[in-house]
Amino acid sequence: QVQLVESGGGLVQPGGSLGVSCRASGSIFSINAMGWFRRAPGKQRELVASITSSGYTEYGDSVKGRFTISRDNAKNTVYLQMNRLKPEDTAVYYCTLYIIITELRSWGQGTQVTVSS
């Protein structure tokens, strides 16, 4: 089993910045992808960003140029730096880990990000 523990999140004003992180533990294979999805009220879950263990990154169209994902493989931790935040970024952000060899995806409990003045 895989456990994902998220930290960060909270309330920030429009135009501000915020960081979230997620540490994975348990049965983690070295070849995997970690990332973030989000779900806003009344909307479907969408990809925010993902990064593979080799460093390949992918971003959702709505966050490109504003968010940056990174990871520390030694710590099994993924980071999401969110800049120039907008009210429409308000959502619950879920950390995810996808193990390529087993095709299994695990989810964190979610952390609330609220962008409001």
C-alpha positions as YAML, in Angstrom:
chain: A
units: angstrom
residues:
- id: 1
  name: GLN
  ca: [0.00, 0.00, 0.00]
- id: 2
  name: VAL
  ca: [0.95, 3.60, -0.58]
- id: 3
  name: GLN
  ca: [0.29, 6.46, 1.79]
- id: 4
  name: LEU
  ca: [0.27, 10.07, 0.64]
- id: 5
  name: VAL
  ca: [0.44, 12.89, 3.16]
- id: 6
  name: GLU
  ca: [-0.23, 16.39, 1.86]
- id: 7
  name: SER
  ca: [0.74, 19.64, 3.52]
- id: 8
  name: GLY
  ca: [0.30, 23.28, 2.68]
- id: 9
  name: GLY
  ca: [-2.73, 24.86, 1.15]
- id: 10
  name: GLY
  ca: [-4.91, 27.49, 2.76]
- id: 11
  name: LEU
  ca: [-6.24, 30.93, 1.94]
- id: 12
  name: VAL
  ca: [-4.44, 33.36, -0.34]
- id: 13
  name: GLN
  ca: [-5.39, 36.57, -2.10]
- id: 14
  name: PRO
  ca: [-5.70, 36.76, -5.89]
- id: 15
  name: GLY
  ca: [-2.31, 37.26, -7.46]
- id: 16
  name: GLY
  ca: [-0.58, 35.65, -4.51]
- id: 17
  name: SER
  ca: [1.49, 32.50, -4.22]
- id: 18
  name: LEU
  ca: [1.14, 29.28, -2.30]
- id: 19
  name: GLY
  ca: [2.97, 25.97, -2.10]
- id: 20
  name: VAL
  ca: [1.76, 22.48, -1.35]
- id: 21
  name: SER
  ca: [3.75, 19.31, -0.88]
- id: 22
  name: CYS
  ca: [3.05, 15.62, -0.68]
- id: 23
  name: ARG
  ca: [5.18, 12.86, 0.77]
- id: 24
  name: ALA
  ca: [4.69, 9.26, -0.27]
- id: 25
  name: SER
  ca: [5.49, 6.20, 1.81]
- id: 26
  name: GLY
  ca: [4.85, 2.48, 1.62]
- id: 27
  name: SER
  ca: [5.18, 0.22, -1.41]
- id: 28
  name: ILE
  ca: [6.65, 2.72, -3.82]
- id: 29
  name: PHE
  ca: [8.37, 1.56, -6.96]
- id: 30
  name: SER
  ca: [11.13, 3.76, -8.24]
- id: 31
  name: ILE
  ca: [9.49, 4.30, -11.62]
- id: 32
  name: ASN
  ca: [6.37, 6.32, -11.03]
- id: 33
  name: ALA
  ca: [4.61, 9.57, -11.59]
- id: 34
  name: MET
  ca: [3.48, 11.93, -8.88]
- id: 35
  name: GLY
  ca: [1.25, 14.89, -9.28]
- id: 36
  name: TRP
  ca: [-1.81, 16.87, -8.39]
- id: 37
  name: PHE
  ca: [-5.41, 16.90, -9.47]
- id: 38
  name: ARG
  ca: [-8.02, 19.31, -8.24]
- id: 39
  name: ARG
  ca: [-11.77, 19.42, -7.92]
- id: 40
  name: ALA
  ca: [-13.63, 22.69, -7.66]
- id: 41
  name: PRO
  ca: [-17.24, 22.86, -6.44]
- id: 42
  name: GLY
  ca: [-19.59, 21.80, -9.20]
- id: 43
  name: LYS
  ca: [-16.77, 20.88, -11.56]
- id: 44
  name: GLN
  ca: [-15.07, 17.71, -12.65]
- id: 45
  name: ARG
  ca: [-11.69, 16.67, -11.36]
- id: 46
  name: GLU
  ca: [-8.88, 17.95, -13.54]
- id: 47
  name: LEU
  ca: [-5.17, 17.46, -13.86]
- id: 48
  name: VAL
  ca: [-3.09, 20.25, -12.39]
- id: 49
  name: ALA
  ca: [0.40, 18.90, -12.94]
- id: 50
  name: SER
  ca: [2.37, 15.69, -12.88]
- id: 51
  name: ILE
  ca: [6.02, 14.70, -12.88]
- id: 52
  name: THR
  ca: [7.65, 11.35, -13.50]
- id: 53
  name: SER
  ca: [10.57, 9.96, -11.55]
- id: 54
  name: SER
  ca: [12.76, 10.89, -14.53]
- id: 55
  name: GLY
  ca: [11.58, 14.48, -14.41]
- id: 56
  name: TYR
  ca: [9.11, 14.65, -17.28]
- id: 57
  name: THR
  ca: [6.40, 17.18, -16.45]
- id: 58
  name: GLU
  ca: [2.88, 17.78, -17.65]
- id: 59
  name: TYR
  ca: [0.56, 20.68, -16.80]
- id: 60
  name: GLY
  ca: [-3.10, 21.41, -17.18]
- id: 61
  name: ASP
  ca: [-3.78, 24.18, -19.67]
- id: 62
  name: SER
  ca: [-5.26, 26.48, -17.04]
- id: 63
  name: VAL
  ca: [-2.11, 26.51, -14.90]
- id: 64
  name: LYS
  ca: [0.65, 26.53, -17.49]
- id: 65
  name: GLY
  ca: [3.09, 29.34, -16.86]
- id: 66
  name: ARG
  ca: [1.82, 29.91, -13.31]
- id: 67
  name: PHE
  ca: [2.37, 26.63, -11.48]
- id: 68
  name: THR
  ca: [5.58, 24.64, -11.16]
- id: 69
  name: ILE
  ca: [5.84, 21.03, -10.10]
- id: 70
  name: SER
  ca: [9.02, 19.46, -8.78]
- id: 71
  name: ARG
  ca: [10.02, 16.42, -6.79]
- id: 72
  name: ASP
  ca: [12.71, 15.05, -4.53]
- id: 73
  name: ASN
  ca: [13.08, 11.36, -5.33]
- id: 74
  name: ALA
  ca: [15.21, 10.71, -2.26]
- id: 75
  name: LYS
  ca: [12.38, 11.99, -0.07]
- id: 76
  name: ASN
  ca: [9.53, 10.61, -2.23]
- id: 77
  name: THR
  ca: [8.07, 14.08, -2.11]
- id: 78
  name: VAL
  ca: [6.41, 16.19, -4.75]
- id: 79
  name: TYR
  ca: [6.00, 19.94, -4.56]
- id: 80
  name: LEU
  ca: [3.62, 22.31, -6.31]
- id: 81
  name: GLN
  ca: [4.43, 26.00, -6.36]
- id: 82
  name: MET
  ca: [1.42, 28.07, -7.35]
- id: 83
  name: ASN
  ca: [1.97, 31.65, -8.46]
- id: 84
  name: ARG
  ca: [-0.35, 34.35, -9.76]
- id: 85
  name: LEU
  ca: [-3.27, 32.55, -8.21]
- id: 86
  name: LYS
  ca: [-6.78, 33.28, -9.43]
- id: 87
  name: PRO
  ca: [-10.16, 32.78, -7.74]
- id: 88
  name: GLU
  ca: [-10.85, 29.98, -10.23]
- id: 89
  name: ASP
  ca: [-7.91, 28.07, -8.76]
- id: 90
  name: THR
  ca: [-10.00, 27.54, -5.65]
- id: 91
  name: ALA
  ca: [-10.42, 23.80, -5.21]
- id: 92
  name: VAL
  ca: [-9.48, 20.78, -3.19]
- id: 93
  name: TYR
  ca: [-6.08, 19.65, -4.42]
- id: 94
  name: TYR
  ca: [-5.36, 15.94, -4.35]
- id: 95
  name: CYS
  ca: [-1.92, 14.42, -4.47]
- id: 96
  name: THR
  ca: [-1.60, 11.30, -6.55]
- id: 97
  name: LEU
  ca: [1.03, 8.67, -7.22]
- id: 98
  name: TYR
  ca: [0.86, 6.36, -10.22]
- id: 99
  name: ILE
  ca: [3.08, 3.29, -10.26]
- id: 100
  name: ILE
  ca: [3.75, 2.49, -13.87]
- id: 101
  name: ILE
  ca: [4.67, -1.18, -13.49]
- id: 102
  name: THR
  ca: [1.48, -2.06, -11.58]
- id: 103
  name: GLU
  ca: [-0.77, 0.59, -13.13]
- id: 104
  name: LEU
  ca: [-2.05, 1.42, -9.67]
- id: 105
  name: ARG
  ca: [-2.91, 4.98, -8.62]
- id: 106
  name: SER
  ca: [-3.10, 6.18, -5.03]
- id: 107
  name: TRP
  ca: [-4.66, 9.39, -3.72]
- id: 108
  name: GLY
  ca: [-4.07, 11.70, -0.82]
- id: 109
  name: GLN
  ca: [-6.82, 13.02, 1.42]
- id: 110
  name: GLY
  ca: [-6.89, 16.40, -0.31]
- id: 111
  name: THR
  ca: [-5.99, 19.89, 0.82]
- id: 112
  name: GLN
  ca: [-8.12, 22.99, 0.36]
- id: 113
  name: VAL
  ca: [-6.77, 25.95, -1.59]
- id: 114
  name: THR
  ca: [-8.92, 29.06, -1.51]
- id: 115
  name: VAL
  ca: [-8.12, 32.16, -3.54]
- id: 116
  name: SER
  ca: [-10.17, 35.07, -2.34]
- id: 117
  name: SER
  ca: [-9.84, 38.67, -1.27]
...
